[in-house]
Amino acid sequence: MALNTGEFIRLNYTGTVDGIVFDTTVEEKAKEAGIDNPSAEYGPIVIQLGRGHVIAGLDEALIGKEASDEGDVEVPPEKGFGPYDRNQVEAIPVKKFKNKPQVGARVQIENREGVVRDIIGGRAVIDYNHNLAGQTLQYHYTIEGLVEDPIEKIRGLIQLYAGKSMDVVLEDGVLTISLPPAITYDRRWLLWRGTIVHDIFEIVADIKEIKLIESVKRPEATPEEAVPEEAAPAIEQEPAPEQA
């Protein structure tokens, strides 16, 4: 049965440019390409078709396929990371930077992130284009199956946006999401938290309330901190005064 917009699937993919891997869900391929991230969770991702969860050209190519299909698709720049825009390049005096910029470094300028392409005559040339802008992309994909369970959809959305696995429990219309310790300091979570909550309400109509619970356990004492009872120092006491 052909896949339609709005359906959820499990997807593996590998994206390349001129044969060089720039993104993949397959750990072995990431290691082979030298782009593996030890903190990343590899394996099929859960996406909703037509929602922009993957690059537009790949998203469009998946609609109409079968839930077990495997294939390749070529994605032009306009359906990938966009055409290269020379207006997104500017020269900024080096003296405006707190620290002297280095060629190739990523910098933040007025809420925009760019790359230092060159330093000419006391000015740093900053490029705000995506590093794959203007490139034609190739994707190999494998559709691992259709996702119908609402809990799997929710976990998939959390993993997709936050990059972390979280325990979720749905009971009597209340969804409880157990947050990892210190998640409130995670920039990615802070950026996408509202989107995650919005999308969950939208895809699971039975949910009336979402609880985000952060629990912190008391750390266990290390062997160095724990003092055996027999080794505890004795407390010297003054002798009790004699009774008159």
C-alpha positions as CSV (number, residue, x, y, z in Angstrom):
1,M,0.0,0.0,0.0
2,A,1.4,3.4,-1.1
3,L,2.5,5.8,1.7
4,N,0.6,9.0,2.1
5,T,1.4,12.5,3.5
6,G,0.9,12.5,7.3
7,E,1.9,8.8,7.8
8,F,4.7,7.9,10.1
9,I,7.5,5.6,9.0
10,R,10.9,4.2,10.3
11,L,13.6,5.4,7.9
12,N,17.3,4.7,7.4
13,Y,19.2,6.9,5.0
14,T,22.7,8.0,3.9
15,G,23.3,11.3,2.2
16,T,26.3,11.9,0.0
17,V,27.8,14.7,-2.2
18,D,30.1,13.5,-5.0
19,G,30.4,10.1,-3.2
20,I,31.3,11.7,0.2
21,V,29.0,10.9,3.1
22,F,27.8,14.0,5.0
23,D,24.9,12.5,6.9
24,T,23.7,9.0,7.8
25,T,21.6,7.0,10.3
26,V,23.8,3.9,9.8
27,E,26.6,3.8,12.4
28,E,28.9,1.7,10.2
29,K,28.7,4.1,7.4
30,A,29.4,7.1,9.7
31,K,32.5,5.3,11.0
32,E,33.7,4.5,7.5
33,A,33.2,8.2,6.5
34,G,34.9,9.5,9.7
35,I,31.9,11.4,10.8
36,D,30.6,9.2,13.6
37,N,29.6,10.9,16.8
38,P,30.0,8.8,20.0
39,S,27.1,10.6,21.7
40,A,24.7,10.1,18.7
41,E,22.1,7.3,18.7
42,Y,22.2,5.6,15.3
43,G,19.5,3.5,13.7
44,P,16.2,4.2,11.9
45,I,14.5,7.5,12.7
46,V,10.8,8.0,13.0
47,I,9.4,10.7,10.7
48,Q,6.0,12.0,9.6
49,L,5.8,12.3,5.8
50,G,5.2,15.7,4.4
51,R,6.2,17.4,7.7
52,G,9.7,18.5,6.7
53,H,11.4,16.0,9.1
54,V,13.9,15.3,6.4
55,I,15.2,17.3,3.5
56,A,12.4,18.3,1.1
57,G,13.6,16.3,-1.9
58,L,13.9,13.1,0.1
59,D,10.6,13.7,1.8
60,E,8.8,14.1,-1.5
61,A,10.4,11.0,-3.0
62,L,9.1,8.8,-0.1
63,I,5.5,9.7,-0.6
64,G,3.9,7.0,-2.8
65,K,6.5,4.4,-2.0
66,E,5.7,1.1,-0.2
67,A,6.5,0.6,3.5
68,S,9.4,-1.8,2.7
69,D,10.9,0.0,-0.3
70,E,14.6,0.8,-0.7
71,G,16.0,3.2,-3.3
72,D,18.1,6.2,-4.4
73,V,17.1,9.8,-5.1
74,E,18.9,12.8,-6.4
75,V,18.0,16.1,-4.7
76,P,18.7,19.4,-6.5
77,P,19.8,22.4,-4.5
78,E,16.4,24.0,-4.4
79,K,15.0,21.0,-2.6
80,G,18.1,20.5,-0.5
81,F,20.0,23.2,1.3
82,G,19.1,25.9,-1.2
83,P,21.1,27.6,-3.9
84,Y,24.3,29.4,-3.0
85,D,23.4,33.1,-2.2
86,R,26.3,35.5,-2.6
87,N,24.3,38.1,-0.7
88,Q,24.8,35.9,2.4
89,V,28.5,36.7,2.4
90,E,29.8,39.8,4.2
91,A,33.1,41.3,5.3
92,I,33.4,42.4,8.9
93,P,36.4,44.3,10.5
94,V,38.5,41.9,12.5
95,K,38.7,44.4,15.4
96,K,35.0,43.9,16.0
97,F,35.6,40.3,17.2
98,K,36.4,39.7,20.8
99,N,39.1,37.1,19.7
100,K,40.9,37.1,16.4
101,P,38.9,34.9,14.0
102,Q,40.5,32.0,12.2
103,V,39.7,30.8,8.7
104,G,37.3,27.9,8.9
105,A,35.9,28.8,12.3
106,R,32.2,29.1,13.0
107,V,31.1,32.4,14.4
108,Q,27.9,34.0,15.7
109,I,27.0,37.4,14.4
110,E,23.8,39.0,15.5
111,N,21.9,35.7,15.9
112,R,23.3,34.4,12.6
113,E,25.9,31.7,12.4
114,G,28.5,31.7,9.6
115,V,31.9,30.4,8.7
116,V,35.0,32.5,8.3
117,R,36.0,31.9,4.7
118,D,39.0,34.3,4.5
119,I,40.7,37.2,6.1
120,I,41.6,40.0,3.8
121,G,43.0,43.5,4.6
122,G,41.9,43.4,8.3
123,R,38.4,42.1,7.4
124,A,36.9,38.7,8.0
125,V,34.8,37.3,5.1
126,I,31.8,35.6,6.8
127,D,29.7,33.1,4.8
128,Y,26.1,32.5,6.2
129,N,25.2,30.0,3.6
130,H,24.8,26.4,4.6
131,N,28.0,24.5,3.8
132,L,26.0,22.3,1.3
133,A,24.2,25.2,-0.3
134,G,24.2,24.9,-4.1
135,Q,25.1,21.2,-4.0
136,T,23.2,18.4,-5.6
137,L,22.7,15.7,-3.0
138,Q,22.3,11.9,-3.4
139,Y,20.4,9.8,-0.8
140,H,20.1,6.1,-0.4
141,Y,17.1,5.2,1.7
142,T,15.5,2.1,3.3
143,I,11.9,2.3,4.6
144,E,11.9,0.0,7.6
145,G,8.2,0.0,8.1
146,L,5.0,2.0,9.0
147,V,4.6,3.4,12.5
148,E,1.1,3.2,14.0
149,D,1.7,3.0,17.7
150,P,1.2,6.5,19.3
151,I,3.9,6.0,21.9
152,E,6.5,5.1,19.2
153,K,5.4,8.2,17.2
154,I,6.0,10.3,20.3
155,R,9.3,8.8,21.2
156,G,10.3,9.2,17.6
157,L,9.5,12.9,17.6
158,I,11.4,13.5,20.8
159,Q,14.4,11.7,19.4
160,L,14.2,13.6,16.1
161,Y,14.0,17.1,17.6
162,A,15.9,16.7,20.9
163,G,18.4,14.1,19.9
164,K,17.7,12.1,23.1
165,S,15.7,9.1,24.1
166,M,13.2,9.7,26.8
167,D,10.7,7.5,28.7
168,V,7.1,8.3,28.1
169,V,3.9,7.0,29.7
170,L,0.4,7.7,28.4
171,E,-2.4,7.1,31.0
172,D,-6.0,8.4,31.1
173,G,-5.2,11.2,28.6
174,V,-2.1,12.4,30.5
175,L,1.3,12.0,28.8
176,T,4.3,12.0,31.2
177,I,7.7,12.5,29.7
178,S,10.6,11.8,32.0
179,L,13.4,14.3,31.3
180,P,17.1,13.5,31.6
181,P,19.0,15.3,34.4
182,A,20.2,18.8,33.4
183,I,18.1,18.8,30.3
184,T,17.0,22.4,31.1
185,Y,20.5,23.5,30.2
186,D,20.4,21.7,26.9
187,R,20.3,24.3,24.0
188,R,18.7,21.9,21.6
189,W,16.0,21.0,24.0
190,L,15.2,24.6,24.8
191,L,15.0,25.4,21.1
192,W,12.6,22.5,20.2
193,R,10.6,21.9,23.4
194,G,7.6,24.0,22.2
195,T,7.6,22.3,18.8
196,I,7.7,18.8,20.5
197,V,4.7,19.7,22.7
198,H,2.7,21.2,19.8
199,D,3.3,18.2,17.5
200,I,2.4,15.7,20.2
201,F,-0.9,17.4,20.8
202,E,-1.5,17.4,17.1
203,I,-0.8,13.8,16.3
204,V,-2.4,12.2,19.3
205,A,-5.9,13.6,19.8
206,D,-6.6,11.6,23.0
207,I,-3.9,13.5,25.0
208,K,-5.3,16.2,27.2
209,E,-2.2,17.1,29.3
210,I,1.5,16.7,28.9
211,K,3.7,16.6,32.0
212,L,7.5,17.2,31.7
213,I,9.1,15.6,34.8
214,E,12.7,16.1,35.7
215,S,13.9,13.8,38.5
216,V,17.3,14.0,40.1
217,K,18.6,11.1,42.3
218,R,21.0,11.5,45.2
219,P,24.4,10.4,43.9
220,E,25.8,7.2,45.5
221,A,28.9,7.6,47.7
222,T,32.2,6.5,46.1
223,P,34.4,4.0,47.8
224,E,36.8,6.8,48.7
225,E,33.9,8.8,50.4
226,A,32.5,5.8,52.3
227,V,34.3,5.2,55.6
228,P,34.1,1.6,57.0
229,E,32.6,1.5,60.4
230,E,35.6,-0.3,62.0
231,A,37.9,2.4,60.5
232,A,36.0,5.3,61.8
233,P,38.1,7.4,64.3
234,A,37.1,7.1,67.9
235,I,35.9,10.2,69.7
236,E,37.8,10.9,72.9
237,Q,35.5,12.0,75.7
238,E,36.4,13.7,79.0
239,P,35.8,11.5,82.0
240,A,32.6,12.1,83.8
241,P,33.0,14.2,86.9
242,E,32.9,12.3,90.2
243,Q,29.7,12.6,92.2
244,A,30.0,14.6,95.4
